Amino acid sequence: MVSNVALFLPEPQVTDQLGIALGSVLHAGDIVLLSGDVGAGKTHLARALIASLLAAPEDIPSPTFTLVQTYETRAGPLWHADLYRLSDASEIEELGLSDAFETAICLIEWPDRLGEVPTQALNIHLQEKGGGRQATLSWASGAWAERLEEVSAHV
């Protein structure tokens, strides 16, 4: 059974709050799939989440051209991938992403390029709505329900 929660993000600072709140509940092995149109806020949310986990501030570039950026965080290794430029799901293996699913927090933009989507993933779909954004968080694994109650309380 798939569960979901919709959150209205009226301004960028609330998107930041969502990223920070999510960062506080993530650990190695968690997969967060970020979907939405170009400009929907996927990278903005990812940057806020990553910044909340870094021990010291650093530049957080979009992985659009590098495909993957990795970080050492207080919660363990974190991989931020942007799969927009992939042409085939077989390229996932070349990136080493499958191994990272087991050992790191993985934030994946454009997850439709994955081919097979990990069932334990948290899906976040962002879209413009009412002058802001709506984030729809959905999951099939029961492990997310309790953690997302805490997240929702901070947004």
LINGINOR-V498416 format. One record per backbone hydrogen bond with DSSP energy under -1.0 kcal/mol. CO is the residue of the C=O (numbers start at 0). NH is the residue of the N-H. E is the energy in kcal/mol with one decimal. If there is no record, write none. Layout:
co=CO nh=NH e=E
co=CO nh=NH e=E
This chain:
co=2 nh=138 e=-2.2
co=4 nh=136 e=-3.2
co=6 nh=134 e=-3.0
co=8 nh=132 e=-2.3
co=10 nh=13 e=-1.4
co=10 nh=14 e=-1.3
co=11 nh=15 e=-2.3
co=12 nh=16 e=-1.9
co=13 nh=17 e=-2.1
co=14 nh=18 e=-2.2
co=15 nh=19 e=-2.6
co=16 nh=20 e=-2.7
co=17 nh=21 e=-2.7
co=18 nh=22 e=-2.5
co=19 nh=23 e=-1.5
co=21 nh=24 e=-1.8
co=26 nh=29 e=-2.0
co=29 nh=105 e=-2.7
co=30 nh=121 e=-2.8
co=31 nh=107 e=-2.9
co=32 nh=123 e=-3.3
co=33 nh=109 e=-1.6
co=34 nh=125 e=-2.8
co=36 nh=39 e=-2.0
co=40 nh=44 e=-2.5
co=41 nh=45 e=-2.4
co=42 nh=46 e=-2.8
co=43 nh=47 e=-1.9
co=44 nh=48 e=-2.3
co=45 nh=49 e=-2.9
co=46 nh=50 e=-2.8
co=47 nh=51 e=-1.7
co=49 nh=52 e=-1.5
co=52 nh=73 e=-2.7
co=62 nh=66 e=-2.4
co=65 nh=67 e=-1.3
co=66 nh=81 e=-2.2
co=68 nh=79 e=-3.1
co=70 nh=77 e=-2.5
co=72 nh=75 e=-1.6
co=75 nh=72 e=-1.3
co=76 nh=104 e=-2.7
co=77 nh=70 e=-2.4
co=78 nh=106 e=-3.0
co=79 nh=68 e=-2.5
co=80 nh=108 e=-3.3
co=82 nh=85 e=-1.9
co=87 nh=90 e=-1.9
co=88 nh=91 e=-1.7
co=90 nh=94 e=-1.4
co=91 nh=96 e=-1.5
co=95 nh=99 e=-1.6
co=96 nh=100 e=-1.7
co=98 nh=101 e=-1.3
co=98 nh=102 e=-1.1
co=99 nh=103 e=-2.5
co=103 nh=28 e=-1.6
co=104 nh=78 e=-3.1
co=105 nh=31 e=-3.3
co=106 nh=80 e=-3.1
co=107 nh=33 e=-3.3
co=108 nh=82 e=-2.3
co=109 nh=112 e=-1.8
co=110 nh=113 e=-2.0
co=113 nh=115 e=-1.2
co=117 nh=120 e=-1.4
co=121 nh=32 e=-3.1
co=122 nh=137 e=-2.7
co=123 nh=34 e=-2.8
co=124 nh=135 e=-2.7
co=126 nh=133 e=-3.0
co=128 nh=131 e=-2.3
co=131 nh=128 e=-2.2
co=132 nh=8 e=-3.7
co=133 nh=126 e=-1.7
co=134 nh=6 e=-3.0
co=135 nh=124 e=-2.5
co=136 nh=4 e=-2.5
co=137 nh=122 e=-3.1
co=138 nh=2 e=-2.9
co=140 nh=143 e=-1.5
co=143 nh=147 e=-2.7
co=144 nh=148 e=-1.1
co=145 nh=149 e=-1.1
co=146 nh=150 e=-1.5
co=147 nh=151 e=-2.8
co=148 nh=152 e=-1.5
co=150 nh=153 e=-1.7
co=151 nh=154 e=-1.0
